[in-house]
């Protein structure tokens, strides 16, 4: 598996950090949020709701995803 990974990625310097590499491999989490702010007594306050996790990202390299 390591040889296939190195062959597909070519060089690690293509990515700014590990998160970008994880997204390229299809291992990054997709998150969504909605209604982040609410109106309380005429002022905007940030709502204390958790971020929704939708699963793994869909825009990835499919060959690398099959390695993992």
ZIBELCOR-V815367 format. One line per field, one symbol per residue. phi: phi as a letter, one per 20 degrees, with the letter a starting at -180 (. if undefined). psi: psi as a letter, one per 40 degrees, with the letter a starting at -180 (. if undefined). burial: + if it has 9 or more other C-alpha atoms within 8 Angstrom, else -. A space follows every 50 residues. Layout:
# ZIBELCOR-V815367
phi=???
psi=???
burial=???
This chain:
# ZIBELCOR-V815367
phi=.ffffffffmbfffdfafffffffendeeecccblfcceclncecffddf feeepefeebeffffffe
psi=dddddddddcheedidadddddddefeihhiiiifdiihhfeihihigii hhheaiidgihdddddd.
burial=----++-------------++++++++++++----+-+------------ -----++--++--++---
